[in-house]
Amino acid sequence: MQEHTINAQNRSLGRVASEAAKILMGKHEPSFERHEIAQVTVRIQNAAKADISSKKMDEKVYMSYSGYPGGRTDRTRRKVIEQKGYGDVFRRAVYGMLPANKLRKQIMKNLVIEE
């Protein structure tokens, strides 16, 4: 199993997340096939030192729904970072960039985020 390391220091969240998603899918290999999980582990280092603008910290809203009436909760990126850390923000960004199929949850297990 290969291991790729991405340094997020002074890089934008989206650029790091798209690079990680591309590697996790296996698109960097000539033997890429959509129906197979790449034998790759992606490690994102220095997540807390990533370049996230203050405007996005307050305007980007993450929504979750419990399934019950009135069960929708909205949290800004700043609150998510306070409660769960930078790792959760990176995890959500990479998760959104992966294809929405049966392999997505299995592919996400190969992502390691270090703050």
Residue pairs with C-beta under 8 A, 6 or more apart in sequence:
1 39
1 40
1 41
2 39
2 40
2 41
3 40
3 41
3 42
3 43
4 23
4 40
4 41
4 42
4 43
5 42
5 43
5 45
6 16
6 19
6 20
6 42
6 43
6 44
6 45
7 45
7 46
8 16
8 44
8 45
8 46
8 47
8 49
8 50
8 90
9 45
9 46
9 49
9 50
10 49
10 50
10 51
11 50
11 51
12 50
12 51
12 52
13 50
13 51
13 52
13 89
13 90
13 93
14 93
16 44
16 50
16 90
17 90
17 93
17 94
17 97
18 97
20 42
20 44
20 90
20 94
20 111
21 94
21 97
21 98
22 28
23 38
23 40
23 42
24 38
24 40
24 42
24 94
24 98
24 107
24 108
24 110
24 111
25 32
25 38
25 98
25 99
25 107
26 32
26 33
26 36
26 37
26 38
26 40
29 38
32 38
34 99
35 103
37 103
37 106
37 107
37 110
38 107
38 110
40 110
41 110
41 111
41 112
42 110
42 111
42 112
43 112
43 113
43 114
44 90
44 111
44 112
44 113
44 114
45 114
46 114
46 115
47 86
47 87
47 89
47 90
47 113
47 114
47 115
48 85
48 86
48 115
50 86
50 90
52 77
52 89
56 77
57 76
57 77
57 78
57 81
58 76
58 77
58 78
59 76
60 76
60 77
61 74
61 75
61 76
61 77
62 74
62 75
62 76
62 77
62 80
62 92
63 72
63 73
63 74
64 72
64 73
64 75
65 71
65 72
65 73
66 72
66 73
75 83
77 89
80 88
80 89
81 88
81 89
85 115
86 113
86 115
87 113
87 115
90 113
91 108
91 111
91 113
94 108
94 111
95 104
95 108
98 104
98 107
98 108
